[in-house]
């Protein structure tokens, strides 16, 4: 949540910012509103994932990329 608060120009790190003497009240209200909006997004299914993301161990050998997968080594050209 720290980058979220920084985007709103509230200085401090999460979760300590929520009890900060200077911006704690504003940060807490913003956090509460953001959590409520995220709940609405999830409950109303406003967003649908249309992609898959994965990370695999890889090394480059010349112009090739060598991956290590569950099925063993693989080479991408």
PyMOL Python script that loads the backbone (N, CA, C, O; Angstrom):
from pymol import cmd

cmd.read_pdbstr("""\
ATOM      1  N   UNK A   1       0.803  -1.188   0.000  1.00  0.00           N
ATOM      2  CA  UNK A   1       0.000   0.000   0.000  1.00  0.00           C
ATOM      3  C   UNK A   1       0.854   1.263   0.000  1.00  0.00           C
ATOM      4  O   UNK A   1       0.335   2.342  -0.287  1.00  0.00           O
ATOM      5  N   UNK A   2       2.134   1.167   0.310  1.00  0.00           N
ATOM      6  CA  UNK A   2       2.991   2.354   0.353  1.00  0.00           C
ATOM      7  C   UNK A   2       2.984   3.114  -0.971  1.00  0.00           C
ATOM      8  O   UNK A   2       2.808   4.332  -0.948  1.00  0.00           O
ATOM      9  N   UNK A   3       3.168   2.457  -2.143  1.00  0.00           N
ATOM     10  CA  UNK A   3       3.106   3.207  -3.406  1.00  0.00           C
ATOM     11  C   UNK A   3       1.746   3.872  -3.629  1.00  0.00           C
ATOM     12  O   UNK A   3       1.677   4.949  -4.221  1.00  0.00           O
ATOM     13  N   UNK A   4       0.684   3.252  -3.168  1.00  0.00           N
ATOM     14  CA  UNK A   4      -0.648   3.832  -3.289  1.00  0.00           C
ATOM     15  C   UNK A   4      -0.719   5.158  -2.527  1.00  0.00           C
ATOM     16  O   UNK A   4      -1.197   6.161  -3.057  1.00  0.00           O
ATOM     17  N   UNK A   5      -0.243   5.154  -1.287  1.00  0.00           N
ATOM     18  CA  UNK A   5      -0.254   6.383  -0.500  1.00  0.00           C
ATOM     19  C   UNK A   5       0.658   7.442  -1.113  1.00  0.00           C
ATOM     20  O   UNK A   5       0.323   8.627  -1.106  1.00  0.00           O
ATOM     21  N   UNK A   6       1.800   7.028  -1.640  1.00  0.00           N
ATOM     22  CA  UNK A   6       2.705   7.974  -2.286  1.00  0.00           C
ATOM     23  C   UNK A   6       2.057   8.616  -3.504  1.00  0.00           C
ATOM     24  O   UNK A   6       2.275   9.798  -3.768  1.00  0.00           O
ATOM     25  N   UNK A   7       1.264   7.853  -4.250  1.00  0.00           N
ATOM     26  CA  UNK A   7       0.568   8.405  -5.408  1.00  0.00           C
ATOM     27  C   UNK A   7      -0.399   9.515  -4.986  1.00  0.00           C
ATOM     28  O   UNK A   7      -0.666  10.432  -5.762  1.00  0.00           O
ATOM     29  N   UNK A   8      -0.910   9.436  -3.790  1.00  0.00           N
ATOM     30  CA  UNK A   8      -1.811  10.459  -3.248  1.00  0.00           C
ATOM     31  C   UNK A   8      -1.039  11.508  -2.455  1.00  0.00           C
ATOM     32  O   UNK A   8      -1.630  12.320  -1.743  1.00  0.00           O
ATOM     33  N   UNK A   9       0.292  11.484  -2.583  1.00  0.00           N
ATOM     34  CA  UNK A   9       1.188  12.450  -1.943  1.00  0.00           C
ATOM     35  C   UNK A   9       1.067  12.445  -0.419  1.00  0.00           C
ATOM     36  O   UNK A   9       1.146  13.489   0.228  1.00  0.00           O
ATOM     37  N   UNK A  10       0.876  11.256   0.135  1.00  0.00           N
ATOM     38  CA  UNK A  10       0.889  11.073   1.581  1.00  0.00           C
ATOM     39  C   UNK A  10       2.193  10.379   1.940  1.00  0.00           C
ATOM     40  O   UNK A  10       2.426   9.239   1.540  1.00  0.00           O
ATOM     41  N   UNK A  11       3.039  11.063   2.692  1.00  0.00           N
ATOM     42  CA  UNK A  11       4.364  10.546   3.028  1.00  0.00           C
ATOM     43  C   UNK A  11       4.283   9.567   4.188  1.00  0.00           C
ATOM     44  O   UNK A  11       3.655   9.846   5.209  1.00  0.00           O
ATOM     45  N   UNK A  12       4.921   8.430   4.021  1.00  0.00           N
ATOM     46  CA  UNK A  12       4.982   7.423   5.072  1.00  0.00           C
ATOM     47  C   UNK A  12       4.843   6.034   4.495  1.00  0.00           C
ATOM     48  O   UNK A  12       4.395   5.858   3.362  1.00  0.00           O
ATOM     49  N   UNK A  13       5.229   5.051   5.283  1.00  0.00           N
ATOM     50  CA  UNK A  13       5.154   3.660   4.843  1.00  0.00           C
ATOM     51  C   UNK A  13       3.979   2.962   5.497  1.00  0.00           C
ATOM     52  O   UNK A  13       3.639   3.210   6.653  1.00  0.00           O
ATOM     53  N   UNK A  14       3.378   2.090   4.725  1.00  0.00           N
ATOM     54  CA  UNK A  14       2.265   1.301   5.228  1.00  0.00           C
ATOM     55  C   UNK A  14       2.817   0.154   6.067  1.00  0.00           C
ATOM     56  O   UNK A  14       3.835  -0.423   5.685  1.00  0.00           O
ATOM     57  N   UNK A  15       2.214  -0.195   7.158  1.00  0.00           N
ATOM     58  CA  UNK A  15       0.967   0.282   7.737  1.00  0.00           C
ATOM     59  C   UNK A  15       1.140   1.432   8.729  1.00  0.00           C
ATOM     60  O   UNK A  15       0.150   1.959   9.235  1.00  0.00           O
ATOM     61  N   UNK A  16       2.388   1.830   9.014  1.00  0.00           N
ATOM     62  CA  UNK A  16       2.626   2.871  10.020  1.00  0.00           C
ATOM     63  C   UNK A  16       1.951   4.197   9.660  1.00  0.00           C
ATOM     64  O   UNK A  16       1.587   4.965  10.550  1.00  0.00           O
ATOM     65  N   UNK A  17       1.781   4.468   8.371  1.00  0.00           N
ATOM     66  CA  UNK A  17       1.165   5.723   7.946  1.00  0.00           C
ATOM     67  C   UNK A  17      -0.249   5.882   8.502  1.00  0.00           C
ATOM     68  O   UNK A  17      -0.721   7.003   8.693  1.00  0.00           O
ATOM     69  N   UNK A  18      -0.915   4.779   8.756  1.00  0.00           N
ATOM     70  CA  UNK A  18      -2.303   4.838   9.233  1.00  0.00           C
ATOM     71  C   UNK A  18      -2.413   5.449  10.629  1.00  0.00           C
ATOM     72  O   UNK A  18      -3.478   5.937  11.007  1.00  0.00           O
ATOM     73  N   UNK A  19      -1.334   5.426  11.388  1.00  0.00           N
ATOM     74  CA  UNK A  19      -1.347   6.008  12.732  1.00  0.00           C
ATOM     75  C   UNK A  19      -0.409   7.205  12.840  1.00  0.00           C
ATOM     76  O   UNK A  19      -0.103   7.649  13.947  1.00  0.00           O
ATOM     77  N   UNK A  20       0.050   7.731  11.710  1.00  0.00           N
ATOM     78  CA  UNK A  20       0.946   8.880  11.689  1.00  0.00           C
ATOM     79  C   UNK A  20       0.245  10.109  12.268  1.00  0.00           C
ATOM     80  O   UNK A  20      -0.937  10.335  12.011  1.00  0.00           O
ATOM     81  N   UNK A  21       0.978  10.896  13.046  1.00  0.00           N
ATOM     82  CA  UNK A  21       0.401  12.071  13.698  1.00  0.00           C
ATOM     83  C   UNK A  21      -0.046  13.137  12.702  1.00  0.00           C
ATOM     84  O   UNK A  21      -0.983  13.885  12.981  1.00  0.00           O
ATOM     85  N   UNK A  22       0.605  13.214  11.554  1.00  0.00           N
ATOM     86  CA  UNK A  22       0.285  14.270  10.584  1.00  0.00           C
ATOM     87  C   UNK A  22      -0.721  13.804   9.535  1.00  0.00           C
ATOM     88  O   UNK A  22      -1.713  14.490   9.289  1.00  0.00           O
ATOM     89  N   UNK A  23      -0.481  12.652   8.914  1.00  0.00           N
ATOM     90  CA  UNK A  23      -1.343  12.216   7.800  1.00  0.00           C
ATOM     91  C   UNK A  23      -2.159  10.968   8.114  1.00  0.00           C
ATOM     92  O   UNK A  23      -2.832  10.431   7.235  1.00  0.00           O
ATOM     93  N   UNK A  24      -2.107  10.506   9.353  1.00  0.00           N
ATOM     94  CA  UNK A  24      -2.785   9.259   9.716  1.00  0.00           C
ATOM     95  C   UNK A  24      -4.279   9.260   9.452  1.00  0.00           C
ATOM     96  O   UNK A  24      -4.820   8.269   8.961  1.00  0.00           O
ATOM     97  N   UNK A  25      -4.947  10.349   9.768  1.00  0.00           N
ATOM     98  CA  UNK A  25      -6.399  10.416   9.564  1.00  0.00           C
ATOM     99  C   UNK A  25      -6.741  10.331   8.082  1.00  0.00           C
ATOM    100  O   UNK A  25      -7.617   9.563   7.686  1.00  0.00           O
ATOM    101  N   UNK A  26      -6.046  11.125   7.259  1.00  0.00           N
ATOM    102  CA  UNK A  26      -6.307  11.110   5.816  1.00  0.00           C
ATOM    103  C   UNK A  26      -5.936   9.759   5.212  1.00  0.00           C
ATOM    104  O   UNK A  26      -6.662   9.234   4.368  1.00  0.00           O
ATOM    105  N   UNK A  27      -4.811   9.197   5.640  1.00  0.00           N
ATOM    106  CA  UNK A  27      -4.382   7.898   5.120  1.00  0.00           C
ATOM    107  C   UNK A  27      -5.387   6.807   5.489  1.00  0.00           C
ATOM    108  O   UNK A  27      -5.690   5.938   4.671  1.00  0.00           O
ATOM    109  N   UNK A  28      -5.897   6.849   6.704  1.00  0.00           N
ATOM    110  CA  UNK A  28      -6.872   5.842   7.139  1.00  0.00           C
ATOM    111  C   UNK A  28      -8.168   5.940   6.345  1.00  0.00           C
ATOM    112  O   UNK A  28      -8.742   4.922   5.959  1.00  0.00           O
ATOM    113  N   UNK A  29      -8.630   7.166   6.102  1.00  0.00           N
ATOM    114  CA  UNK A  29      -9.848   7.353   5.309  1.00  0.00           C
ATOM    115  C   UNK A  29      -9.632   6.883   3.875  1.00  0.00           C
ATOM    116  O   UNK A  29     -10.486   6.206   3.303  1.00  0.00           O
ATOM    117  N   UNK A  30      -8.491   7.244   3.297  1.00  0.00           N
ATOM    118  CA  UNK A  30      -8.176   6.835   1.930  1.00  0.00           C
ATOM    119  C   UNK A  30      -8.085   5.312   1.831  1.00  0.00           C
ATOM    120  O   UNK A  30      -8.612   4.713   0.894  1.00  0.00           O
ATOM    121  N   UNK A  31      -7.417   4.692   2.798  1.00  0.00           N
ATOM    122  CA  UNK A  31      -7.277   3.240   2.830  1.00  0.00           C
ATOM    123  C   UNK A  31      -8.640   2.559   2.928  1.00  0.00           C
ATOM    124  O   UNK A  31      -8.912   1.595   2.212  1.00  0.00           O
ATOM    125  N   UNK A  32      -9.505   3.072   3.828  1.00  0.00           N
ATOM    126  CA  UNK A  32     -10.853   2.520   3.975  1.00  0.00           C
ATOM    127  C   UNK A  32     -11.633   2.627   2.661  1.00  0.00           C
ATOM    128  O   UNK A  32     -12.289   1.670   2.249  1.00  0.00           O
ATOM    129  N   UNK A  33     -11.564   3.788   2.004  1.00  0.00           N
ATOM    130  CA  UNK A  33     -12.271   3.988   0.740  1.00  0.00           C
ATOM    131  C   UNK A  33     -11.720   3.077  -0.358  1.00  0.00           C
ATOM    132  O   UNK A  33     -12.478   2.513  -1.148  1.00  0.00           O
ATOM    133  N   UNK A  34     -10.407   2.944  -0.398  1.00  0.00           N
ATOM    134  CA  UNK A  34      -9.783   2.089  -1.418  1.00  0.00           C
ATOM    135  C   UNK A  34     -10.182   0.634  -1.223  1.00  0.00           C
ATOM    136  O   UNK A  34     -10.487  -0.060  -2.194  1.00  0.00           O
ATOM    137  N   UNK A  35     -10.184   0.166   0.016  1.00  0.00           N
ATOM    138  CA  UNK A  35     -10.584  -1.219   0.293  1.00  0.00           C
ATOM    139  C   UNK A  35     -12.051  -1.446  -0.090  1.00  0.00           C
ATOM    140  O   UNK A  35     -12.396  -2.500  -0.624  1.00  0.00           O
ATOM    141  N   UNK A  36     -12.911  -0.460   0.181  1.00  0.00           N
ATOM    142  CA  UNK A  36     -14.326  -0.571  -0.186  1.00  0.00           C
ATOM    143  C   UNK A  36     -14.476  -0.633  -1.706  1.00  0.00           C
ATOM    144  O   UNK A  36     -15.277  -1.410  -2.224  1.00  0.00           O
ATOM    145  N   UNK A  37     -13.704   0.186  -2.414  1.00  0.00           N
ATOM    146  CA  UNK A  37     -13.783   0.167  -3.871  1.00  0.00           C
ATOM    147  C   UNK A  37     -13.270  -1.163  -4.436  1.00  0.00           C
ATOM    148  O   UNK A  37     -13.860  -1.705  -5.371  1.00  0.00           O
ATOM    149  N   UNK A  38     -12.186  -1.685  -3.879  1.00  0.00           N
ATOM    150  CA  UNK A  38     -11.684  -2.988  -4.329  1.00  0.00           C
ATOM    151  C   UNK A  38     -12.720  -4.078  -4.086  1.00  0.00           C
ATOM    152  O   UNK A  38     -12.890  -4.971  -4.917  1.00  0.00           O
ATOM    153  N   UNK A  39     -13.408  -4.010  -2.959  1.00  0.00           N
ATOM    154  CA  UNK A  39     -14.459  -5.002  -2.679  1.00  0.00           C
ATOM    155  C   UNK A  39     -15.574  -4.900  -3.712  1.00  0.00           C
ATOM    156  O   UNK A  39     -16.062  -5.924  -4.189  1.00  0.00           O
ATOM    157  N   UNK A  40     -15.984  -3.687  -4.066  1.00  0.00           N
ATOM    158  CA  UNK A  40     -17.015  -3.506  -5.096  1.00  0.00           C
ATOM    159  C   UNK A  40     -16.553  -4.055  -6.431  1.00  0.00           C
ATOM    160  O   UNK A  40     -17.328  -4.696  -7.142  1.00  0.00           O
ATOM    161  N   UNK A  41     -15.303  -3.810  -6.776  1.00  0.00           N
ATOM    162  CA  UNK A  41     -14.751  -4.304  -8.047  1.00  0.00           C
ATOM    163  C   UNK A  41     -14.810  -5.826  -8.087  1.00  0.00           C
ATOM    164  O   UNK A  41     -15.216  -6.407  -9.093  1.00  0.00           O
ATOM    165  N   UNK A  42     -14.410  -6.464  -7.007  1.00  0.00           N
ATOM    166  CA  UNK A  42     -14.414  -7.932  -6.947  1.00  0.00           C
ATOM    167  C   UNK A  42     -15.840  -8.468  -6.919  1.00  0.00           C
ATOM    168  O   UNK A  42     -16.179  -9.374  -7.680  1.00  0.00           O
ATOM    169  N   UNK A  43     -16.679  -7.911  -6.045  1.00  0.00           N
ATOM    170  CA  UNK A  43     -18.054  -8.412  -5.892  1.00  0.00           C
ATOM    171  C   UNK A  43     -18.876  -8.236  -7.168  1.00  0.00           C
ATOM    172  O   UNK A  43     -19.673  -9.107  -7.517  1.00  0.00           O
ATOM    173  N   UNK A  44     -18.687  -7.119  -7.861  1.00  0.00           N
ATOM    174  CA  UNK A  44     -19.459  -6.845  -9.077  1.00  0.00           C
ATOM    175  C   UNK A  44     -18.798  -7.430 -10.324  1.00  0.00           C
ATOM    176  O   UNK A  44     -19.340  -7.344 -11.426  1.00  0.00           O
ATOM    177  N   UNK A  45     -17.621  -8.025 -10.132  1.00  0.00           N
ATOM    178  CA  UNK A  45     -16.876  -8.615 -11.251  1.00  0.00           C
ATOM    179  C   UNK A  45     -16.667  -7.615 -12.389  1.00  0.00           C
ATOM    180  O   UNK A  45     -16.896  -7.918 -13.559  1.00  0.00           O
ATOM    181  N   UNK A  46     -16.220  -6.406 -12.005  1.00  0.00           N
ATOM    182  CA  UNK A  46     -15.946  -5.364 -12.993  1.00  0.00           C
ATOM    183  C   UNK A  46     -14.761  -5.721 -13.870  1.00  0.00           C
ATOM    184  O   UNK A  46     -14.669  -5.256 -15.006  1.00  0.00           O
ATOM    185  N   UNK A  47     -13.855  -6.538 -13.359  1.00  0.00           N
ATOM    186  CA  UNK A  47     -12.655  -6.916 -14.097  1.00  0.00           C
ATOM    187  C   UNK A  47     -12.622  -8.425 -14.267  1.00  0.00           C
ATOM    188  O   UNK A  47     -13.014  -9.171 -13.370  1.00  0.00           O
ATOM    189  N   UNK A  48     -12.157  -8.861 -15.414  1.00  0.00           N
ATOM    190  CA  UNK A  48     -11.996 -10.280 -15.681  1.00  0.00           C
ATOM    191  C   UNK A  48     -10.586 -10.514 -16.208  1.00  0.00           C
ATOM    192  O   UNK A  48     -10.153  -9.869 -17.162  1.00  0.00           O
ATOM    193  N   UNK A  49      -9.881 -11.439 -15.581  1.00  0.00           N
ATOM    194  CA  UNK A  49      -8.526 -11.756 -16.032  1.00  0.00           C
ATOM    195  C   UNK A  49      -8.591 -12.434 -17.395  1.00  0.00           C
ATOM    196  O   UNK A  49      -9.399 -13.337 -17.611  1.00  0.00           O
ATOM    197  N   UNK A  50      -7.740 -11.995 -18.305  1.00  0.00           N
ATOM    198  CA  UNK A  50      -7.703 -12.563 -19.651  1.00  0.00           C
ATOM    199  C   UNK A  50      -6.270 -12.945 -20.032  1.00  0.00           C
ATOM    200  O   UNK A  50      -5.930 -13.003 -21.214  1.00  0.00           O
ATOM    201  N   UNK A  51      -5.443 -13.200 -19.034  1.00  0.00           N
ATOM    202  CA  UNK A  51      -4.049 -13.521 -19.308  1.00  0.00           C
ATOM    203  C   UNK A  51      -3.536 -14.480 -18.243  1.00  0.00           C
ATOM    204  O   UNK A  51      -4.146 -14.666 -17.190  1.00  0.00           O
ATOM    205  N   UNK A  52      -2.407 -15.072 -18.552  1.00  0.00           N
ATOM    206  CA  UNK A  52      -1.713 -15.940 -17.616  1.00  0.00           C
ATOM    207  C   UNK A  52      -0.282 -15.443 -17.532  1.00  0.00           C
ATOM    208  O   UNK A  52       0.317 -15.069 -18.541  1.00  0.00           O
ATOM    209  N   UNK A  53       0.252 -15.442 -16.349  1.00  0.00           N
ATOM    210  CA  UNK A  53       1.603 -14.954 -16.129  1.00  0.00           C
ATOM    211  C   UNK A  53       2.385 -16.009 -15.378  1.00  0.00           C
ATOM    212  O   UNK A  53       1.861 -16.639 -14.459  1.00  0.00           O
ATOM    213  N   UNK A  54       3.624 -16.205 -15.760  1.00  0.00           N
ATOM    214  CA  UNK A  54       4.459 -17.163 -15.061  1.00  0.00           C
ATOM    215  C   UNK A  54       5.911 -16.760 -15.100  1.00  0.00           C
ATOM    216  O   UNK A  54       6.335 -16.024 -15.992  1.00  0.00           O
ATOM    217  N   UNK A  55       6.662 -17.229 -14.157  1.00  0.00           N
ATOM    218  CA  UNK A  55       8.100 -16.996 -14.097  1.00  0.00           C
ATOM    219  C   UNK A  55       8.809 -18.340 -14.072  1.00  0.00           C
ATOM    220  O   UNK A  55       8.403 -19.251 -13.350  1.00  0.00           O
ATOM    221  N   UNK A  56       9.858 -18.459 -14.854  1.00  0.00           N
ATOM    222  CA  UNK A  56      10.652 -19.675 -14.889  1.00  0.00           C
ATOM    223  C   UNK A  56      12.117 -19.308 -14.815  1.00  0.00           C
ATOM    224  O   UNK A  56      12.522 -18.248 -15.291  1.00  0.00           O
ATOM    225  N   UNK A  57      12.907 -20.174 -14.223  1.00  0.00           N
ATOM    226  CA  UNK A  57      14.349 -19.953 -14.263  1.00  0.00           C
ATOM    227  C   UNK A  57      14.814 -19.992 -15.713  1.00  0.00           C
ATOM    228  O   UNK A  57      14.420 -20.880 -16.469  1.00  0.00           O
ATOM    229  N   UNK A  58      15.651 -19.035 -16.104  1.00  0.00           N
ATOM    230  CA  UNK A  58      16.098 -18.964 -17.494  1.00  0.00           C
ATOM    231  C   UNK A  58      17.510 -18.414 -17.566  1.00  0.00           C
ATOM    232  O   UNK A  58      17.956 -17.666 -16.696  1.00  0.00           O
ATOM    233  N   UNK A  59      18.197 -18.805 -18.623  1.00  0.00           N
ATOM    234  CA  UNK A  59      19.520 -18.252 -18.929  1.00  0.00           C
ATOM    235  C   UNK A  59      19.588 -17.996 -20.421  1.00  0.00           C
ATOM    236  O   UNK A  59      18.909 -18.658 -21.207  1.00  0.00           O
ATOM    237  N   UNK A  60      20.409 -17.035 -20.807  1.00  0.00           N
ATOM    238  CA  UNK A  60      20.591 -16.788 -22.240  1.00  0.00           C
ATOM    239  C   UNK A  60      21.866 -17.477 -22.694  1.00  0.00           C
ATOM    240  O   UNK A  60      22.890 -17.458 -22.011  1.00  0.00           O
ATOM    241  N   UNK A  61      21.771 -18.086 -23.870  1.00  0.00           N
ATOM    242  CA  UNK A  61      22.916 -18.713 -24.512  1.00  0.00           C
ATOM    243  C   UNK A  61      22.928 -18.183 -25.934  1.00  0.00           C
ATOM    244  O   UNK A  61      22.181 -18.668 -26.784  1.00  0.00           O
ATOM    245  N   UNK A  62      23.772 -17.187 -26.206  1.00  0.00           N
ATOM    246  CA  UNK A  62      23.744 -16.528 -27.508  1.00  0.00           C
ATOM    247  C   UNK A  62      22.413 -15.819 -27.689  1.00  0.00           C
ATOM    248  O   UNK A  62      22.019 -15.008 -26.850  1.00  0.00           O
ATOM    249  N   UNK A  63      21.708 -16.124 -28.796  1.00  0.00           N
ATOM    250  CA  UNK A  63      20.402 -15.532 -29.067  1.00  0.00           C
ATOM    251  C   UNK A  63      19.249 -16.372 -28.517  1.00  0.00           C
ATOM    252  O   UNK A  63      18.085 -16.005 -28.677  1.00  0.00           O
ATOM    253  N   UNK A  64      19.563 -17.486 -27.877  1.00  0.00           N
ATOM    254  CA  UNK A  64      18.524 -18.383 -27.366  1.00  0.00           C
ATOM    255  C   UNK A  64      18.274 -18.125 -25.881  1.00  0.00           C
ATOM    256  O   UNK A  64      19.144 -17.626 -25.167  1.00  0.00           O
ATOM    257  N   UNK A  65      17.077 -18.472 -25.436  1.00  0.00           N
ATOM    258  CA  UNK A  65      16.735 -18.435 -24.014  1.00  0.00           C
ATOM    259  C   UNK A  65      16.475 -19.869 -23.578  1.00  0.00           C
ATOM    260  O   UNK A  65      15.615 -20.544 -24.144  1.00  0.00           O
ATOM    261  N   UNK A  66      17.200 -20.330 -22.592  1.00  0.00           N
ATOM    262  CA  UNK A  66      17.040 -21.684 -22.072  1.00  0.00           C
ATOM    263  C   UNK A  66      16.218 -21.609 -20.788  1.00  0.00           C
ATOM    264  O   UNK A  66      16.627 -20.984 -19.810  1.00  0.00           O
ATOM    265  N   UNK A  67      15.050 -22.259 -20.810  1.00  0.00           N
ATOM    266  CA  UNK A  67      14.152 -22.287 -19.652  1.00  0.00           C
ATOM    267  C   UNK A  67      14.259 -23.615 -18.939  1.00  0.00           C
ATOM    268  O   UNK A  67      14.583 -24.634 -19.548  1.00  0.00           O
ATOM    269  N   UNK A  68      13.983 -23.602 -17.636  1.00  0.00           N
ATOM    270  CA  UNK A  68      13.841 -24.828 -16.884  1.00  0.00           C
ATOM    271  C   UNK A  68      12.378 -24.908 -16.453  1.00  0.00           C
ATOM    272  O   UNK A  68      11.904 -24.070 -15.686  1.00  0.00           O
ATOM    273  N   UNK A  69      11.667 -25.922 -16.950  1.00  0.00           N
ATOM    274  CA  UNK A  69      10.250 -26.085 -16.639  1.00  0.00           C
ATOM    275  C   UNK A  69      10.051 -27.363 -15.839  1.00  0.00           C
ATOM    276  O   UNK A  69      11.009 -28.087 -15.568  1.00  0.00           O
ATOM    277  N   UNK A  70       8.812 -27.636 -15.462  1.00  0.00           N
ATOM    278  CA  UNK A  70       8.515 -28.878 -14.739  1.00  0.00           C
ATOM    279  C   UNK A  70       8.853 -30.090 -15.590  1.00  0.00           C
ATOM    280  O   UNK A  70       9.181 -31.149 -15.055  1.00  0.00           O
ATOM    281  N   UNK A  71       8.774 -29.947 -16.929  1.00  0.00           N
ATOM    282  CA  UNK A  71       9.047 -31.046 -17.846  1.00  0.00           C
ATOM    283  C   UNK A  71      10.518 -31.134 -18.225  1.00  0.00           C
ATOM    284  O   UNK A  71      10.893 -31.978 -19.039  1.00  0.00           O
ATOM    285  N   UNK A  72      11.359 -30.278 -17.651  1.00  0.00           N
ATOM    286  CA  UNK A  72      12.778 -30.292 -17.967  1.00  0.00           C
ATOM    287  C   UNK A  72      13.152 -29.065 -18.772  1.00  0.00           C
ATOM    288  O   UNK A  72      12.365 -28.125 -18.884  1.00  0.00           O
ATOM    289  N   UNK A  73      14.365 -29.073 -19.340  1.00  0.00           N
ATOM    290  CA  UNK A  73      14.860 -27.902 -20.072  1.00  0.00           C
ATOM    291  C   UNK A  73      14.068 -27.666 -21.375  1.00  0.00           C
ATOM    292  O   UNK A  73      13.602 -28.611 -22.012  1.00  0.00           O
ATOM    293  N   UNK A  74      13.932 -26.413 -21.744  1.00  0.00           N
ATOM    294  CA  UNK A  74      13.288 -26.022 -23.004  1.00  0.00           C
ATOM    295  C   UNK A  74      14.080 -24.863 -23.587  1.00  0.00           C
ATOM    296  O   UNK A  74      14.668 -24.076 -22.845  1.00  0.00           O
ATOM    297  N   UNK A  75      14.100 -24.751 -24.919  1.00  0.00           N
ATOM    298  CA  UNK A  75      14.846 -23.678 -25.576  1.00  0.00           C
ATOM    299  C   UNK A  75      13.879 -22.857 -26.419  1.00  0.00           C
ATOM    300  O   UNK A  75      13.107 -23.409 -27.203  1.00  0.00           O
ATOM    301  N   UNK A  76      13.923 -21.531 -26.255  1.00  0.00           N
ATOM    302  CA  UNK A  76      13.133 -20.618 -27.079  1.00  0.00           C
ATOM    303  C   UNK A  76      14.079 -19.942 -28.047  1.00  0.00           C
ATOM    304  O   UNK A  76      15.157 -19.494 -27.658  1.00  0.00           O
ATOM    305  N   UNK A  77      13.676 -19.864 -29.321  1.00  0.00           N
ATOM    306  CA  UNK A  77      14.509 -19.213 -30.342  1.00  0.00           C
ATOM    307  C   UNK A  77      13.909 -17.885 -30.719  1.00  0.00           C
ATOM    308  O   UNK A  77      14.458 -17.177 -31.564  1.00  0.00           O
TER     309      UNK A  77
END
""", "prot")
cmd.dss("prot")
cmd.show_as("cartoon", "prot")
cmd.util.cbc("prot")
cmd.orient("prot")
